[in-house]
Each structure stands twice: as C-alpha cells, then as structure tokens.
Amino acid sequence: MLKALSATGGVITSAGLVLAATFAVLTTLPLVMLIEVGFLVAFGVLLDALLGAVGPGARPHPAGRQADVVAEPAVPTGGAAGRSTVACGR
C-alpha cells in the first residue's frame, strides 16, 4: 500500500493543483456567488491535495489492515449454532 501511494501520490497532488487552479478562475468573474464558490472549492481542493488522504504525507488507513476481519462472516457461538433463533409464529 505504501508503494502504491508513493507511486501515485505525486500525480494525484498535481491533478488537485490543476483542479484548484481551474476553480480559482471562477474568482475572476463579476458574479459574487461564483467568486465565493470558486474560492471555497479551490481552497478545499488545495487543502485535500496537499494535506489529504493521498497527499505527500499520506499514511495507510488502519481499516486497510482489517480487511480480513471484515470480510469473514461471524461464527455463532454457544448451543444455538446452526439453529434459528426466530420464532416460527405458529
């Protein structure tokens, strides 16, 4: 996982910078609403690209190491193994 992040982190950061610059162009328009939206989205994309999950200082998420635990079904314990615990309604 670290190898994949180190190989793709720079590309994703560069794409984030380009996307932020694209939204920053909205700040040059004469409509106040577009200026605000352009600034906020550009700032958010920059923040995510530089400090986000796939930025230069990326660390693997702890849930990635728990994939085996999450993928396995739960095994019932006790005397009711294999028997339904739902009433039949008869």
CYANA upper distance limits for C-alpha pairs under 8 A (distance plus 0.5 A):
  1 MET  CA      5 LEU  CA      6.73
  1 MET  CA     60 PRO  CA      7.42
  2 LEU  CA      6 SER  CA      6.57
  2 LEU  CA     59 ARG  CA      8.05
  2 LEU  CA     60 PRO  CA      7.49
  3 LYS  CA      7 ALA  CA      6.71
  4 ALA  CA      8 THR  CA      6.67
  5 LEU  CA      9 GLY  CA      5.78
  5 LEU  CA     54 VAL  CA      7.35
  5 LEU  CA     58 ALA  CA      7.73
  6 SER  CA     10 GLY  CA      7.97
  8 THR  CA     12 ILE  CA      6.74
  9 GLY  CA     13 THR  CA      6.58
  9 GLY  CA     54 VAL  CA      6.12
  9 GLY  CA     55 GLY  CA      6.23
  9 GLY  CA     56 PRO  CA      6.60
  9 GLY  CA     58 ALA  CA      8.42
 10 GLY  CA     14 SER  CA      6.58
 10 GLY  CA     55 GLY  CA      7.96
 10 GLY  CA     56 PRO  CA      7.48
 11 VAL  CA     15 ALA  CA      6.68
 12 ILE  CA     16 GLY  CA      6.66
 12 ILE  CA     49 ALA  CA      7.74
 12 ILE  CA     54 VAL  CA      7.54
 12 ILE  CA     55 GLY  CA      7.89
 13 THR  CA     17 LEU  CA      6.80
 13 THR  CA     49 ALA  CA      5.46
 13 THR  CA     50 LEU  CA      7.04
 13 THR  CA     54 VAL  CA      8.00
 13 THR  CA     55 GLY  CA      6.37
 13 THR  CA     56 PRO  CA      8.01
 14 SER  CA     18 VAL  CA      6.83
 14 SER  CA     49 ALA  CA      8.40
 15 ALA  CA     19 LEU  CA      6.63
 16 GLY  CA     20 ALA  CA      6.53
 16 GLY  CA     45 VAL  CA      6.62
 16 GLY  CA     46 LEU  CA      6.93
 16 GLY  CA     48 ASP  CA      8.25
 16 GLY  CA     49 ALA  CA      5.60
 17 LEU  CA     21 ALA  CA      6.67
 17 LEU  CA     45 VAL  CA      8.11
 17 LEU  CA     46 LEU  CA      6.79
 17 LEU  CA     49 ALA  CA      7.41
 18 VAL  CA     22 THR  CA      6.71
 19 LEU  CA     23 PHE  CA      6.86
 19 LEU  CA     42 ALA  CA      7.93
 19 LEU  CA     45 VAL  CA      7.71
 20 ALA  CA     24 ALA  CA      6.54
 20 ALA  CA     41 VAL  CA      7.81
 20 ALA  CA     42 ALA  CA      4.75
 20 ALA  CA     43 PHE  CA      7.54
 20 ALA  CA     45 VAL  CA      6.10
 20 ALA  CA     46 LEU  CA      6.41
 21 ALA  CA     25 VAL  CA      7.03
 21 ALA  CA     42 ALA  CA      7.30
 22 THR  CA     26 LEU  CA      8.14
 22 THR  CA     42 ALA  CA      8.29
 23 PHE  CA     27 THR  CA      8.24
 23 PHE  CA     38 GLY  CA      5.51
 23 PHE  CA     39 PHE  CA      7.69
 23 PHE  CA     41 VAL  CA      7.09
 23 PHE  CA     42 ALA  CA      5.74
 24 ALA  CA     28 THR  CA      8.26
 24 ALA  CA     38 GLY  CA      5.88
 24 ALA  CA     39 PHE  CA      6.41
 24 ALA  CA     42 ALA  CA      6.07
 25 VAL  CA     29 LEU  CA      8.17
 25 VAL  CA     38 GLY  CA      7.62
 26 LEU  CA     34 LEU  CA      6.38
 26 LEU  CA     35 ILE  CA      6.17
 26 LEU  CA     37 VAL  CA      8.19
 26 LEU  CA     38 GLY  CA      5.34
 26 LEU  CA     39 PHE  CA      8.05
 27 THR  CA     34 LEU  CA      7.10
 27 THR  CA     35 ILE  CA      4.53
 27 THR  CA     36 GLU  CA      7.64
 27 THR  CA     38 GLY  CA      6.01
 27 THR  CA     39 PHE  CA      6.74
 28 THR  CA     35 ILE  CA      7.41
 29 LEU  CA     34 LEU  CA      7.39
 29 LEU  CA     35 ILE  CA      7.05
 30 PRO  CA     34 LEU  CA      8.47
 30 PRO  CA     35 ILE  CA      8.12
 31 LEU  CA     35 ILE  CA      6.88
 32 VAL  CA     36 GLU  CA      6.75
 33 MET  CA     37 VAL  CA      6.67
 34 LEU  CA     38 GLY  CA      6.28
 35 ILE  CA     39 PHE  CA      6.58
 36 GLU  CA     40 LEU  CA      6.61
 37 VAL  CA     41 VAL  CA      6.49
 38 GLY  CA     42 ALA  CA      6.40
 39 PHE  CA     43 PHE  CA      6.46
 40 LEU  CA     44 GLY  CA      6.55
 41 VAL  CA     45 VAL  CA      6.55
 42 ALA  CA     46 LEU  CA      6.58
 43 PHE  CA     47 LEU  CA      6.56
 44 GLY  CA     48 ASP  CA      6.64
 45 VAL  CA     49 ALA  CA      6.42
 46 LEU  CA     50 LEU  CA      6.48
 47 LEU  CA     51 LEU  CA      6.17
 47 LEU  CA     52 GLY  CA      7.18
 48 ASP  CA     52 GLY  CA      4.58
 48 ASP  CA     53 ALA  CA      7.75
 48 ASP  CA     55 GLY  CA      7.85
 49 ALA  CA     54 VAL  CA      7.66
 49 ALA  CA     55 GLY  CA      5.96
 50 LEU  CA     55 GLY  CA      5.67
 50 LEU  CA     56 PRO  CA      7.22
 51 LEU  CA     55 GLY  CA      6.02
 51 LEU  CA     56 PRO  CA      7.83
 51 LEU  CA     57 GLY  CA      7.59
 52 GLY  CA     58 ALA  CA      7.83
 53 ALA  CA     58 ALA  CA      6.12
 53 ALA  CA     59 ARG  CA      7.88
 54 VAL  CA     58 ALA  CA      5.79
 60 PRO  CA     64 GLY  CA      7.50
 61 HIS  CA     65 ARG  CA      8.26
 62 PRO  CA     66 GLN  CA      7.55
 63 ALA  CA     67 ALA  CA      7.23
 66 GLN  CA     70 VAL  CA      6.78
 67 ALA  CA     71 ALA  CA      6.49
 68 ASP  CA     72 GLU  CA      6.90
 76 PRO  CA     80 ALA  CA      8.14
 76 PRO  CA     81 ALA  CA      6.13
 76 PRO  CA     82 GLY  CA      8.37
 77 THR  CA     81 ALA  CA      6.63
 80 ALA  CA     84 SER  CA      8.02
 80 ALA  CA     85 THR  CA      8.02
